[in-house]
Amino acid sequence: MLDTVLLVTTLLGASPESLPAMPGQADAAAVDTILALRPGDRVVLENLTGEISVRGWDRDELELRGEDEDVPLIVSRRGSIVRVARDDRKGRRRGVEAAIRLPRWVDVDVSGRSLDIWIDGIDGTVEISGVSGDVWVENAGGPVRVRTIEGEIDVSGARAGVNASSQSDEVRLRDVEGPVDAHSGSGDLTLVDIRSASVRAETQDGDVTFSGTVANDGRYGFFVHDGDAYIAIPATSSARVSVSTFDGDFESEFPVRIERYTGGREFDFTIGDGRASIEIQVFDGEIRLLERR
């Protein structure tokens, strides 16, 4: 079945403001289209460059706002997939600046070459992949998965876990519940107010900063090649801790009684009853195990 083209619309290509301010700008722009969505629909934003803001609301409708006629977008439906994509038939390569409102329950899939994307208040699954551009995700009720080669990732208020990877920039997660998997090739990982039973954070050339709770039977892994690890957990934590450092120092605000030591500065110790598992590996850098206050 061929795609049903619902609308060809046009969006702003002028000099943008900072992306988090876009929802306010969108309120003043003309509405280009409103499309009814059904439970089970998935919205796919693809082949995009520029800046896009996506905001959840309580209506079962897609609303798209824009201000110019230089960069066309095509909205189309095929079955349960609703696509918003550039119309490149005219040969234009300018970036878009668009504001979209979607039902909170909808799943969203975003891809682009050079795209800054801001998503707020979506409870469905959020998946983002890009070559370059920064990503902001706030107040997500469903799982969040983000992949970018060049660009910072900032996720706050996620309630069903985050999987985030940037090859060359920083990843920041704040106020997150659920499983966490964070990776950076050459940037810092900053994980603050994390409430999870499963955390993995790995960076080749950057620091790892973690502050969060430790669940009984939880598993936590922090892996750094060239950088430092700062791990802050509650004083009442119960965990078996494994530490490995080739060329660096280890300091702890917890009483440490080494239970196992091997060459290469690897050792284990227990906090409380040792119910959770914490592994910290730093090849060249410092390790600080801190009491979260």
C-alpha positions as CSV (number, residue, x, y, z in Angstrom):
1,M,0.0,0.0,0.0
2,L,1.4,3.4,-1.0
3,D,1.9,6.1,1.6
4,T,-1.0,8.5,1.9
5,V,0.5,12.1,1.8
6,L,-1.5,14.1,4.2
7,L,0.2,17.5,3.9
8,V,3.1,19.3,2.4
9,T,4.0,22.1,4.8
10,T,6.9,24.6,5.2
11,L,8.9,25.5,8.1
12,L,11.3,28.2,9.3
13,G,14.9,28.3,8.1
14,A,16.0,31.5,9.8
15,S,18.6,31.8,12.5
16,P,17.4,29.8,15.6
17,E,17.2,30.6,19.3
18,S,18.4,28.1,21.8
19,L,16.4,24.9,21.5
20,P,14.8,24.6,24.9
21,A,13.1,28.0,24.3
22,M,11.3,26.8,21.2
23,P,8.0,25.7,22.8
24,G,7.3,29.3,23.6
25,Q,8.2,30.4,20.1
26,A,5.9,27.7,18.7
27,D,2.9,29.1,20.5
28,A,3.2,32.3,18.5
29,A,3.6,30.6,15.1
30,A,0.8,29.6,12.8
31,V,-0.5,26.0,13.0
32,D,0.4,24.3,9.7
33,T,-1.4,21.0,10.3
34,I,-3.4,19.0,12.8
35,L,-3.6,15.2,12.3
36,A,-5.7,12.8,14.4
37,L,-3.6,9.9,15.8
38,R,-4.8,6.5,17.0
39,P,-3.6,4.3,19.8
40,G,-0.8,2.1,18.4
41,D,0.5,4.8,16.0
42,R,4.2,5.5,15.9
43,V,5.5,8.9,14.8
44,V,8.8,8.8,12.8
45,L,10.8,12.0,12.1
46,E,13.4,11.2,9.5
47,N,15.9,12.7,7.0
48,L,16.0,15.9,9.1
49,T,18.5,18.7,9.7
50,G,18.2,21.8,11.8
51,E,16.2,22.0,15.1
52,I,13.1,20.2,16.1
53,S,11.1,20.4,19.4
54,V,8.6,17.7,20.3
55,R,6.2,18.3,23.2
56,G,3.6,15.9,24.6
57,W,0.0,17.0,25.2
58,D,-3.3,15.5,26.2
59,R,-4.9,15.6,22.7
60,D,-4.9,12.6,20.4
61,E,-3.5,14.8,17.6
62,L,-0.3,15.7,15.9
63,E,0.1,19.5,15.6
64,L,2.9,21.0,13.6
65,R,3.8,24.7,13.6
66,G,6.1,26.7,11.3
67,E,6.6,30.2,9.9
68,D,8.2,30.1,6.4
69,E,7.9,28.4,3.0
70,D,11.5,27.7,2.2
71,V,12.0,24.2,3.7
72,P,9.1,21.8,3.0
73,L,8.2,18.9,5.2
74,I,5.9,16.0,4.1
75,V,3.6,14.3,6.6
76,S,2.4,10.9,5.5
77,R,0.7,7.8,7.0
78,R,1.2,4.2,6.1
79,G,-0.7,1.9,8.4
80,S,0.2,2.8,12.0
81,I,3.4,4.7,11.0
82,V,3.1,8.5,10.6
83,R,6.2,10.1,9.0
84,V,7.4,13.6,9.1
85,A,10.2,14.1,6.6
86,R,11.9,16.7,4.4
87,D,10.8,17.1,0.9
88,D,14.1,17.0,-1.0
89,R,12.6,16.9,-4.4
90,K,13.2,20.6,-4.8
91,G,16.9,20.1,-4.0
92,R,17.0,22.4,-1.0
93,R,19.4,21.4,1.9
94,R,18.6,24.1,4.4
95,G,17.9,23.1,8.0
96,V,14.4,23.2,9.4
97,E,13.1,24.7,12.6
98,A,9.9,23.0,13.7
99,A,7.7,22.6,16.7
100,I,5.5,19.5,17.0
101,R,3.0,18.5,19.6
102,L,2.0,14.8,20.0
103,P,-0.1,12.7,22.3
104,R,1.8,11.7,25.4
105,W,1.2,8.0,24.8
106,V,2.8,7.9,21.3
107,D,6.1,6.2,20.4
108,V,8.6,8.6,18.7
109,D,11.5,7.7,16.4
110,V,13.8,10.5,15.3
111,S,16.8,10.4,12.9
112,G,18.8,13.1,11.3
113,R,22.2,14.1,9.9
114,S,22.8,17.4,11.7
115,L,19.9,17.8,14.1
116,D,19.3,19.4,17.5
117,I,16.2,17.7,19.0
118,W,14.3,18.6,22.2
119,I,11.6,16.2,23.5
120,D,9.4,16.9,26.5
121,G,6.5,14.9,28.1
122,I,6.4,11.8,25.9
123,D,5.3,8.6,27.7
124,G,5.8,6.2,24.8
125,T,9.2,4.9,23.7
126,V,11.6,7.5,22.5
127,E,14.4,6.5,20.0
128,I,16.8,9.0,18.6
129,S,19.7,8.4,16.3
130,G,21.9,11.1,14.6
131,V,25.2,11.9,13.1
132,S,25.7,15.2,14.8
133,G,23.6,17.6,17.0
134,D,22.6,17.9,20.6
135,V,19.7,16.0,22.3
136,W,17.5,17.0,25.2
137,V,14.9,14.6,26.6
138,E,12.8,15.6,29.6
139,N,9.9,14.0,31.5
140,A,9.9,10.8,29.6
141,G,7.5,8.1,30.8
142,G,8.8,5.3,28.5
143,P,12.2,3.9,27.7
144,V,14.7,6.4,26.1
145,R,17.3,5.3,23.6
146,V,19.7,7.8,22.1
147,R,22.7,7.3,19.7
148,T,24.8,10.1,18.3
149,I,28.3,10.4,16.9
150,E,28.9,14.1,17.6
151,G,26.6,15.8,20.1
152,E,25.8,16.1,23.7
153,I,23.0,14.1,25.3
154,D,21.0,15.5,28.2
155,V,18.2,13.4,29.7
156,S,16.2,14.4,32.9
157,G,13.1,13.1,34.5
158,A,13.1,9.7,32.7
159,R,11.0,7.1,34.5
160,A,11.6,3.9,32.5
161,G,15.3,3.8,31.9
162,V,17.8,5.3,29.5
163,N,20.3,3.9,27.0
164,A,22.5,6.8,25.8
165,S,25.7,6.8,23.7
166,S,27.7,9.7,22.2
167,Q,31.0,8.9,20.5
168,S,32.6,12.2,21.1
169,D,30.6,14.3,23.6
170,E,29.2,14.4,27.1
171,V,26.3,12.4,28.4
172,R,24.3,13.8,31.3
173,L,21.5,11.9,33.0
174,R,19.6,13.4,35.9
175,D,16.6,12.2,38.0
176,V,16.3,8.9,36.2
177,E,14.5,5.7,37.2
178,G,15.0,2.3,35.6
179,P,18.0,0.6,33.8
180,V,20.8,2.9,32.8
181,D,23.4,2.2,30.1
182,A,25.6,5.3,29.3
183,H,28.6,5.4,26.9
184,S,30.9,8.0,25.6
185,G,34.0,7.6,23.4
186,S,35.7,10.9,24.5
187,G,33.3,12.7,26.9
188,D,32.3,12.8,30.5
189,L,29.4,10.8,31.9
190,T,27.4,12.6,34.6
191,L,24.7,10.6,36.3
192,V,23.0,12.4,39.1
193,D,20.0,11.2,41.2
194,I,19.8,7.8,39.6
195,R,17.4,5.2,41.1
196,S,18.1,2.0,39.4
197,A,19.0,-1.7,40.0
198,S,21.1,-1.8,36.8
199,V,23.7,0.8,35.8
200,R,26.6,0.6,33.4
201,A,28.6,3.7,32.6
202,E,31.7,3.5,30.3
203,T,33.9,6.2,28.8
204,Q,37.3,5.9,27.0
205,D,38.5,9.5,27.6
206,G,36.5,11.3,30.2
207,D,35.3,11.2,33.8
208,V,32.4,9.3,35.3
209,T,30.4,11.0,38.0
210,F,27.6,9.0,39.7
211,S,25.2,9.9,42.5
212,G,22.3,7.5,43.2
213,T,20.8,4.8,45.3
214,V,21.9,1.2,45.6
215,A,19.2,-1.4,45.3
216,N,19.5,-4.8,47.0
217,D,20.7,-7.3,44.4
218,G,21.4,-4.4,42.0
219,R,24.4,-4.4,39.6
220,Y,26.5,-1.3,39.0
221,G,29.5,-1.1,36.7
222,F,31.7,2.0,36.0
223,F,34.5,1.7,33.5
224,V,37.0,4.4,32.6
225,H,40.2,4.2,30.5
226,D,41.7,7.7,30.8
227,G,39.8,9.7,33.5
228,D,38.5,9.7,37.0
229,A,35.5,8.0,38.7
230,Y,33.5,9.7,41.4
231,I,30.9,7.3,42.8
232,A,28.6,8.7,45.6
233,I,26.2,6.2,47.2
234,P,24.1,6.3,50.5
235,A,25.9,5.5,53.7
236,T,23.4,2.7,54.3
237,S,24.3,0.9,51.1
238,S,24.8,-2.8,51.1
239,A,27.2,-3.9,48.4
240,R,30.2,-6.0,47.5
241,V,32.7,-3.6,45.8
242,S,35.3,-4.6,43.2
243,V,38.0,-2.0,42.4
244,S,40.6,-2.1,39.7
245,T,43.1,0.6,38.8
246,F,46.4,0.3,36.8
247,D,47.8,3.7,37.4
248,G,45.8,5.8,39.8
249,D,44.7,6.3,43.4
250,F,41.7,5.0,45.4
251,E,40.0,6.8,48.2
252,S,36.9,5.8,50.1
253,E,34.7,7.6,52.7
254,F,33.5,4.1,53.7
255,P,35.5,1.8,56.0
256,V,37.4,-0.5,53.7
257,R,38.7,-3.9,54.8
258,I,40.3,-5.6,51.8
259,E,39.1,-9.1,51.3
260,R,40.9,-9.9,48.1
261,Y,44.0,-8.4,46.5
262,T,45.8,-9.4,43.3
263,G,48.6,-7.8,41.3
264,G,47.7,-4.8,39.2
265,R,45.9,-3.2,42.2
266,E,42.7,-5.2,42.1
267,F,40.8,-5.7,45.4
268,D,37.4,-6.4,46.8
269,F,35.6,-5.3,49.9
270,T,32.1,-5.3,51.4
271,I,29.8,-2.5,52.5
272,G,27.0,-3.6,54.9
273,D,25.7,-7.0,54.0
274,G,27.1,-7.0,50.5
275,R,23.8,-7.5,48.7
276,A,24.5,-5.4,45.6
277,S,27.4,-5.6,43.2
278,I,29.5,-2.6,42.4
279,E,32.5,-2.8,39.9
280,I,34.8,0.2,39.3
281,Q,37.6,-0.1,36.8
282,V,39.9,2.9,35.9
283,F,43.0,2.3,33.9
284,D,44.6,5.7,34.3
285,G,42.9,7.9,36.8
286,E,41.6,8.3,40.3
287,I,38.7,6.5,42.0
288,R,36.7,8.2,44.8
289,L,34.0,6.2,46.6
290,L,31.9,8.8,48.5
291,E,29.0,8.9,50.9
292,R,26.0,10.5,49.2
293,R,24.6,13.3,51.3
